[in-house]
């Protein structure tokens, strides 16, 4: 399952033909107007985390406009002249992938869906303020009561959804979540991933699969049978191997190896190369000074052959419970 039988993705993926004004959630692979980046603020913030955030910011800025979100002015990084720094944002300091808005393209052009955390959520994180702040300023905003968490789109109406979404939304059923996604982001086919990698209760939950292209899915491949993520890999591959996307195409599964290093400080590591970030024309790849780094780069270079691969030491980010991908969110250009 590690070889590709379809063309690799283009540097800037084209939108589906004949979509008209139908609402859809674009893929992060599509051309963007700007990239929003959340500068981390965590209990384990250190110069190492700052250095990793700066490396990701520099890599993204080399590929296009970047706006850095920080929650307080005293944490604003010294990046003047390289990127736009937006201080005082309630979306700064955290994970845009889990708590940021989703940009959709529809009848009003580019608009945003703001996912509002329910009061009874089992995830112990503070609710966002209801005030409109970057990156929502200037866009039509629709608010949903669904605490979405992790979602990945192929841009054609298929969504991969983390199974912990139901835990984050007590009282919701899968059918209700799917209906909400049809209304908000135009997802007509929802594929529920069996579980996340790691322990989301500790802030270390990552999606076990992402779209590399329409019809092609990358899966975190933890082959060590003693590792707790091994069962996640087995279940995810078994599920996706029999799934079809929104246009009836069987999904092709490409395995992306887990890092060879398994433990640190007597605890399991849940590091994953799926934690990469996409920007225009490039893939910012997490590296771990690991024997599998080169193999992961080789596979990603095959999948994204028209993009530059930019490696960043992501160990400080993952030790703080984050990945490169969760820091970034692409905003589509005006339509």
Phi, psi and omega in degrees: 000007185266357181256156181256133177250358179244161179302145176291167182289151174278159181302320175236102185292139178279149177289156176302145178285151174062034178277338180059224179262013181298134180293137178209155175264108183291157175283151174295349180280345184282160180301141183235157174280319179206162174247125174269137182228127179267120179278120191294141167225108182227173179295339181255020180302133180211177177296337179288319177294316177301319180296322178292317177298321180294322179295318178295317180299314181297319179296317180293320183293334176291345186249354181160180181298141179226135173242121184264125180262125174233149187276333179227150185294331182288346178260003182300121181290154180277078183238020184302134181094341179262315183217169171274129178253123181249101182268153179084013180276137178285356175260357177281151175089355183233203184257111178294330180296329183259333185234356180278171179286161171256129176271127179239158177244126184203212187294337178258018185081222178279129177219174186233148172247121180261115183273120186258125183290126177295152182299328185262019180302142178279354179272118186281071177231148182291149176288147175285152175292153182279351180293150181275125181223165177306141008265025184268345184300132176086359180245147169298132184239129173249131181257137178242147177274002178278129172273095194289314186074221187274128174219144175227138185240146173273357181084354184245008179110000178257135180234136169263127186234134179290140183293339182286359176303321180292326177293328179283345184229076180305133178095345178275146173254167177299322180295319179293320177297316180298318179297321179296322181288328174299315183290318189273315186237004176072022179283115182263351177221115180251125177251119183272114176289142190296325179192171178263165174279135175087202185239098183297336179294335178260008180082015182242054179248124182232148179294136180278356181205146176218157175285130171265337179190163174305123180087355181236126184237131173270135182238133173297121188250090176265105186265351179287116187291345178274347183278138181297340179278353179298318179295324177299317178299312182301312182293321182292315179297317180298319180294306186292334180292345179242016182258156177236153179271188187294340179255014174085017182267132177295135181285140175260127184260127176242123182276131175245115189299147170286155173305148182291329180290130188254329188224154174210134182052042176062028177227152177294140173266140178240037179288147182211139175287349174291351179279026179284165176238142180257135171226173184300117174079005184210160172238123176269109191260130175287131176241152188229017187050051191237149178302338181267000181304311184293323178295318178297318177297322179296315181293315179294326176294330176285318181291318182247059188293339180266006180245151173283141174260124180242113182273138179227134175294108187260006182302317178299324180293313182292327176294335176270004176088021183227166174236174177294316183299327184284348177278340192248148172211122180273135176257122183296155177290159179301145179247000000 
